[in-house]
Amino acid sequence: MAGESFRFIHASDFHLERPPGDLDVLPNHLRDALATAPLKAAKAVFEAAMVENIDFLVLAGDLLNPTTAGPRGMSMLLNHFEILHQKKTPVFWAAGSVDDPARWPEAVPLPPNVTLFPKNRTLSVPVQRAGRTICHVIGRSSEGRTELHVPSYRVDPTDEFTVAVGAGTADADSLAEGRFNYWALGGEHQRTQIDGGASAGAIYCGSPQGRSLDEPGPHGYTLVDVDSERNARTHEVECDQFRYCNVEIDGSEIVASGNIRGVLSGRIARLLHDNGSRHLILGWDIVVTAETLHTVGDPYELLAWLRREYGHGTPSAWTARLNVRAPKKYPKNWCDEDTILGDFLRASERHAKTGGRDLNLAPFTEEHVALARSTAALLADAQSAIRGELLDEATRIGVEFLRGTTQNFAGQSGDKS
């Protein structure tokens, strides 16, 4: 049966209580912009709701923890809810684990256009326009489960288009059992589409602002247009103020260029061009072989140069991390040498066969009286999961010293400016 065409915005995971991370040092001119980035990204969602001629706004959880976000975050939400109320735009909010409805202060009522779904039952709310029902929004707030409990979304059948909203992990099969036209999902910070989850789409729209190098790439919200035949078109709209980017450089690129700084400069120029006027926060992984290890030079010096040259522009490209991945193999003739280098590599190979589990680092820490006790304790009792990585890194540093190609002590840089 033909229905009404309509439009809505699907957003989630504002996390107004959580600042961006993966930053040890930041230039003064970016501090204010970084501190307000989550708030500005969330505001962009509401500004779009005011100008995009939408019929309603769907918020799929984890907007803020009222206790830790403070009055600024709550005030922003309430002000924009009230503006939408004046425009007669309904807002449907299914809370996640962070924005548990029980945490919202009773003394701060929500405007009447906002439906904050309860945790203990599912509500089906008709959305009306000019006296006609254009769709039903079905939702419930999270009860603290990691997974979305789709069976609890059972409601009476309807002929209108259905939008289900909730926060939590779910796969296509479980979502499809709900038999809704569109799933507005929250709880995932990266945008993800679940193919087969619903006829018109099952989407995690992601957070409007990434928070770390584990959340790279574009962030924003989803604009959904539904026509009278129930066909839906979704549009990913970017609104992040800062963008995290993980960049991998192969040692062969450096060899071909002959200049690592030229390679990094070219990659940054492309990233700035591709990502518009927003600031970038970069994590570099430089992948080298034993033969190309010498092309990198001192990682700390390289990090300082990157921050100095590209971290103060408008927009800025600030390097948060620079990691030189240790080679997994070294040339056989190096290992066979009757030299200290050969002895060192053969010892490393023996330890590598056990994943570094038999390494005892305590005697080495005792030789350095200036080493902080906490650092010495961590090294002396390194977790088995990271011992292999520590061994690879120690081997890389040892090879560089024994071959006379470097004076640095580490390949991962992110704590010096």
Buried (B, 14 or more C-beta within 10 A) or exposed (E): EEBBBBBBBBBBBBBBBBBBBBBEEBEEEBEEBBEBBBBBBBBBBBBBBBEBEBBBBBBBBBBBBBEEBEEEBBEBBBEBBBBBBEEEBBBBBBBBBBBBBEEBEEEEEBBEBBBBBBBEEBBBBEBEEEEEBBBBBBBBBBEEEEEBBBEBBEBEEEEBBBBBBBBBEBBBEBBBBBBBBBBBBBBBBBBEBBEEBBBBBBBBBBBBBBBBBEBBBBBBBBBBBBEEEBEBEBEBBBBBBBBBBEBEBBBBBBBEBEEBBEBBBEBBEEBBEEBEEBBBBBBBBBBBBBEBBBBBBBBBEBBBBBBEBBBBEEBBBBBBBBBBBBBEEBEEEBBEBEEEBBEBBEEBEEBBEEBBEEBEBEEBBEEEEEBEEEEBEBBBEBEEEEBBBBBBBBBBBBBBBBEEBBEBEBBBBBEEE
